[in-house]
Amino acid sequence: MESVLTEPAAAHVPLCDAPSLPHLTLVLGGARSGKSRYAEGLIEGAVGAAVYLATAESRDGEMAERIRRHRCRRAGQSATRWQTVEEPLALVASLAEMARPDRPILVDCLTLWLSNLLLAGRDIAADTAGLIAALPALAGPLVLIANEVGLGIVPDNALAREFRDHAGTLNQAVASIADRVVFVAAGLPLILKEPRR
């Protein structure tokens, strides 16, 4: 049976001009919370072009369908010209290459990037430290999306607990340097941190 709630109605999100976007925004939320739609709304209509840096890999049919829905939503509902860059591992290098003062970058999402690093056997501490070190120096507004995975039950296996712990550590590190942090639940944003005026 097909769900009638596959694509929830878009919540009204005020659009921002690129110059008014802070340098670094972190958008957190659970699965299907509306965080991607909210993050896209921060950029859409504000500028003529933006980069959508996608970290997902199409490892199965379900993920391929999620990727397809995201692409269709961006193509069909946006005045912003999104340049999509798909990069599952070399996030820092891609950000350095793509960052420009006049073009926002949206990264969707840090949690999938972390999962890709774990599956590739990479040094998580080194890769995440590299990202945290690079973010302040990058040009242009950056909007990063991440899942908040620490609100549920304690996972029953070591790999899942390791992933949850790395995700929580990464989210805290990014939030500590972000100008704005937003938590999205049920499509509604809760501002956790705003730029100092």
C-alpha positions in Angstrom: 0.0 0.0 0.0 1.4 3.4 -1.0 1.6 6.0 1.7 -0.4 9.2 1.1 2.3 11.0 3.0 5.3 10.3 0.8 5.8 14.1 0.1 4.5 16.2 2.9 3.2 19.7 2.1 6.0 22.2 2.2 6.1 24.3 5.4 6.3 28.1 4.7 10.0 29.0 5.0 11.0 32.6 4.7 13.5 33.1 1.9 16.8 34.8 2.7 19.1 36.8 0.4 22.5 35.2 0.0 24.2 38.1 1.7 21.9 37.7 4.7 22.7 34.1 5.0 25.3 33.6 7.7 28.6 32.1 6.7 27.7 28.7 8.3 24.3 27.3 9.0 23.7 23.8 10.5 20.2 22.3 10.0 19.6 19.2 12.2 16.6 16.9 12.4 15.4 13.3 12.4 14.7 11.2 9.3 11.9 12.7 7.2 11.7 15.7 9.5 11.7 18.3 6.7 15.3 19.4 7.3 16.3 19.1 3.6 13.3 21.1 2.4 13.9 23.7 5.1 17.6 24.0 4.2 16.7 24.3 0.5 14.2 27.1 1.4 17.0 29.1 3.0 18.6 29.4 -0.4 15.8 29.1 -3.0 14.8 32.2 -4.7 17.5 34.2 -3.0 20.2 33.8 -5.7 20.4 32.7 -9.3 22.7 29.8 -8.6 23.7 27.5 -5.7 25.6 24.3 -5.3 23.8 21.2 -3.9 26.6 19.0 -2.7 25.0 15.5 -2.2 26.8 12.9 -0.2 24.4 10.0 -0.7 25.3 6.9 -2.6 22.7 4.8 -4.4 23.5 1.5 -2.8 20.0 0.0 -3.1 16.6 0.7 -4.7 15.2 2.5 -1.7 18.1 5.0 -1.6 18.0 5.4 -5.4 14.3 6.4 -5.0 15.1 8.9 -2.2 17.8 10.5 -4.4 15.4 10.6 -7.3 12.7 12.4 -5.2 15.2 15.0 -4.0 16.3 15.7 -7.6 12.8 16.0 -8.8 11.8 18.4 -5.9 14.8 20.6 -6.7 14.0 20.6 -10.4 10.3 21.1 -10.1 9.8 23.6 -7.3 12.8 25.9 -7.4 13.7 29.1 -9.1 17.2 28.6 -7.9 19.5 27.0 -10.4 21.1 24.2 -8.5 24.4 22.8 -9.6 24.3 19.3 -8.2 27.7 17.7 -7.2 27.6 14.2 -5.9 30.6 13.5 -3.6 30.4 10.6 -1.1 33.9 10.9 0.5 36.0 13.9 -0.6 33.7 16.5 1.0 36.4 18.9 2.1 38.1 19.0 -1.3 34.7 19.5 -3.1 33.8 22.4 -0.7 37.2 24.0 -1.3 36.8 23.7 -5.1 33.2 25.0 -5.2 33.1 27.7 -2.5 32.6 31.2 -3.9 31.4 34.4 -2.0 28.4 34.8 -4.4 27.2 31.2 -4.5 25.7 29.4 -1.5 26.5 25.7 -1.0 24.1 23.2 0.6 25.5 19.9 1.9 23.0 17.1 2.2 24.1 15.5 4.4 26.9 15.2 6.9 25.4 12.0 8.4 25.5 10.1 5.1 29.1 11.4 4.5 30.0 10.0 8.0 28.4 6.7 7.1 30.3 6.6 3.8 33.6 7.2 5.7 32.8 4.4 8.1 31.9 1.9 5.3 35.1 2.9 3.4 37.3 2.3 6.6 38.5 5.9 6.7 40.0 7.6 9.7 36.9 9.3 11.0 38.7 11.5 13.5 41.1 12.8 10.8 38.4 13.4 8.2 36.0 15.1 10.5 38.8 17.3 12.0 39.7 18.2 8.5 36.2 19.4 7.8 35.9 21.4 11.0 39.3 23.1 10.2 38.3 23.9 6.7 34.8 25.3 7.2 35.7 28.7 8.7 38.0 29.6 5.8 35.6 28.7 3.0 34.1 31.5 0.9 30.4 32.0 0.7 27.4 30.9 2.7 27.3 27.2 3.6 24.2 25.3 4.8 25.0 21.9 6.2 22.3 19.3 6.9 22.8 16.5 9.5 20.6 13.9 11.2 20.2 14.1 14.9 20.5 10.4 15.7 21.1 10.5 19.5 17.4 11.0 20.6 16.4 7.4 20.3 17.2 4.2 22.1 20.8 3.0 22.6 21.7 0.8 19.6 22.1 -2.9 20.3 25.4 -3.3 18.4 28.9 -1.8 18.6 28.9 -0.5 15.0 25.6 1.4 15.4 26.8 2.8 18.7 30.1 3.9 17.1 28.2 5.6 14.3 25.8 7.3 16.7 28.7 8.6 18.8 30.6 9.9 15.8 27.5 11.6 14.5 26.9 13.3 17.8 30.5 14.4 18.1 30.5 15.8 14.5 27.2 17.6 15.1 28.6 19.2 18.3 31.8 20.3 16.5 29.9 21.9 13.6 27.4 23.5 15.9 30.2 25.1 17.9 31.5 27.0 14.9 28.2 27.5 13.1 26.7 31.0 13.1 23.1 29.6 13.0 21.9 26.2 14.1 18.3 25.1 13.4 16.6 21.9 14.6 13.7 20.8 12.4 10.9 18.5 13.7 7.6 17.7 11.8 8.6 20.3 9.2 8.9 23.1 11.8 12.2 24.9 12.6 13.4 25.6 16.1 16.3 28.1 16.1 19.0 26.9 18.5 21.6 29.4 17.7 21.5 32.7 15.8 24.3 35.0 14.6 25.4 37.6 17.0 24.5 41.1 15.9 
